[in-house]
Amino acid sequence: MIYSAQDIRLALESGAISIEPRPAPASFATSSVDLRLDGTFTVFGAPLPGTEISVMVGQADPEETARRYGNVVNVPIDSYIELRPNTFALAYTMERVALPLNLAARVEGKSSVARWGLSIHQTAPTIHAGFEGHIRLEIANIGPFVCRLTPGTQICQLIIEELRTVPVEPLRSRFQNQSPD
């Protein structure tokens, strides 16, 4: 079952879920809550000649690859970073999310942003039950426009779903408690 905006508000009020800082009232849609873009970006430039990455599980650590080949840029709240066509960046949500073991979520881009050619979360929208941390976004500009990304912008939406049963094992993820800090 997908939570309505009212369900999300009640879960926040009861402490069943945590989103900090707390979303503003205008952040809620009928069945989601918008999350904002943080100011820490890892930007990838032109392909590096001769650089290949194995995408087989266990062959390469994506965070190590980002540290090695990405350029970390910290953008103040009143400024922006430009993402040119055919470029890719990693970013975080400004909000830290904590889900209990009976709820999972999906992070999805907003259609208003997608219509400029920005893909906000490539192929891994699942936020697992028991997750705590800032959500890492995989932003690709596949459109024809240079897009300005401004910290604080409502960039994605969180859709919360109830699990039929609680997982037997706790979440084990290298991305647990990830943060822009």
N, C-alpha and C positions, 0 to 999 in steps of 0.2 A: 504494500500500500504506500502510495506517495503522500507525503504530508502536504496539507494545504498551508497557506500563509498563517492561518489561525493556529493550526497544529504546531507550526514552527515557533510562533510567538509563545504559545503555552509551554512548549518544551524549554524554551529559553528562560521563561519566568520561573519554572519549577526547578531549573538547574539540570534537567535531563540531558540537555546539550549545552555547549558553551561556544559562543562566537564572541571573541574579544578583539578590538573594541566592539561593543554591541551595535548591530546595524540600526541605522536611522529608519523611522517609519516609512519613508519613501523608498526604501530598499526592497520592500516586499512586493512580489507579484502574487498571482493567485496560488501558485504551487512552487514557489522558489523564493530565495533571498539572494540579492546581489552582493557580491564581494568586490572589494576595491584592490587596485593595483598598488603594490609597494614600490619603493624607489630603488631597489637593488636589482640590477639586471646583469645577466651574463650574456654578452653578445658575441655571435660567431660571424667572422668575416668571410672572405673568399675562401674557397676550398684550398687546402694546403697540398701542393703537389706531392705525390707519393705517400700521403697519409691515408691509411685505411683502418677502420675500426671493425672488429668482429662483433656482430650483434647477437651472437649465440650466448645464451644465459651462462654466466660464469666466466665468459671470456674477457669482458671489459666492464669496468665500473663506470657508469654514466657520470657520476659526480666527479670522479678523478679525471675523466675526459674533459668535463666542463672546466675544471681547474687548470688543466694543461693547455687547452686550445681556446678557451673563451676569454673574453676581455670583460672584467667586472667593472661596471659603471654604477656609481651611486648618484641618483638624480634627486635634487631637492623637490619638495612638494609643490613649489611654485614654478617648476621648470619642466622640461620634457626631454625625451630621447627620440631620435628619428629612426624608424625601422624602414629601410629601403626595400623595394620589391625583391623577392627571392632571398631574403635574409631571415635569420632565425635568432631568437633570444629566449633565455630562461628567465623567469621572474617569479615572484611570490605574491600571494595575496597579502594585503595589509592585515587582515584578520587572522587570528589563530583560532582554529576549530578543534573542538574535542567532541567525539562521538562515543556513546556508550556501546556495549556489546550487542544491543538489540536494534541498533540503527546503523545504516550505511548511507552513503550519499554519492551523488554524481556531480561533478563540476562540468559545466557546459558554457560555451561562449554565448554571448548575447547576439541576437540576429542583427541588431543595429550596428555592431562592430564587424560582424562577418560580411556585411554588404559592402564594406570597403576592401575586403580581401584578407582580413586578419583572422587567422585560425588561432584560437586561444588555448585550447587544450587538445593536442594532436589525437592520440588514440588511447589514452589511458584515463578515462574520466572517473573511474571508480575510486571513491574514498572509503576504505574498508571500515567495518565496525571496529571500534576501539582505537581509531586513529586520533592522534593529537599532534597538532603542529600547524604551521603555515602551509598552504597548498602551493606546490611548485607548478607553475604554468609553463607550457611549451608553446611559445608564440611564434607563428610563422606568417610572414607577409607574402601571400600568394597572389596579391592583387597588383594593379598597375600603379598604385599611388604610394608616395612616401607618407608613412603614417607616423604621427607624433603620439607617443605614449607618455601620458602625464600621471605621475603618482597621485593616488586618491580617486582616479577614475573608476566608476563601476564597470568592470571589465568582464566579469563572468557571473554565473548564477549557480547557486548550490541547491540541488534537488535532494531532499531527504526521503529515505525509504525505510520502512520497517521490515525487519527480518522475520520470517515465520518462526525460526528457532534461533537461540543464541549459539554462536560458534563454540565448539568443544575446546578448541585451542585458542589462546590469546593471539592477537596480531603480532607477527614477527616480521618486521620490515625495516630495511636500512633507512627508509624515509620517515620513520616515526620520529616525532619531535624536530623535524626540519625547520629551519628558521633562516631569515635573511641575515641575522647577526653572526 
